[in-house]
Amino acid sequence: MSEALRFRGKLLSSEGCSFRAKILADYGEGVQIFTVDCITDREGQLDLTLREPETLADITAQIRGDSGKITFDGLSLGFPLLAEGLISPVAAPGILVNCWLQEFILSAGTEAERYRASYEKKISNKTLLLDTYFENGIPISADLCYNDSRIVSMEISDFRCL
């Protein structure tokens, strides 16, 4: 657990962090792929900008607690983190950061030369599990699971504390 706690301490002692995430969401009816640039403060308030697909580029979203807001061309639309019982793919980075900062660390250890920390998060009476994989203390990927199925995967790059 010490490496997961050390990473949490590093985030809490910084002003926040920034990273790029390639999000793959699979709900059994096809895969959705997005790339987003994220920046968050130490309280977990996250701002993101969609980069891919190109048709959605420059749309921004803010995740605050258990809700979010998407903004494009001066118009805003609020959304819950869960919609029809499923995680909104754009909400996944906010859930990720929230887990890093404050959720229960279920387990941790080395797996295939990478360090893995598993977190548990409850949203609307649903229990989600988040596995984050680290190399040299830096997160490189994460999987969000519900009912023993991976529903969202994220490849993390350009991570840095602010």
Salt bridges, closest charged atoms under 4 A:
GLU15 OE2 - ARG42 NH2 3.43
ASP37 OD1 - ARG20 NE 2.58
ASP37 OD2 - ARG51 NE 2.79
ASP47 OD1 - ARG64 NH2 2.92
ASP58 OD1 - ARG51 NH1 2.95
GLU103 OE2 - LYS121 NZ 3.34
GLU111 OE1 - ARG116 NE 3.45
ASP131 OD2 - ARG116 NH1 3.82
GLU135 OE2 - ARG114 NE 3.00
ASP143 OD1 - ARG150 NH1 3.89
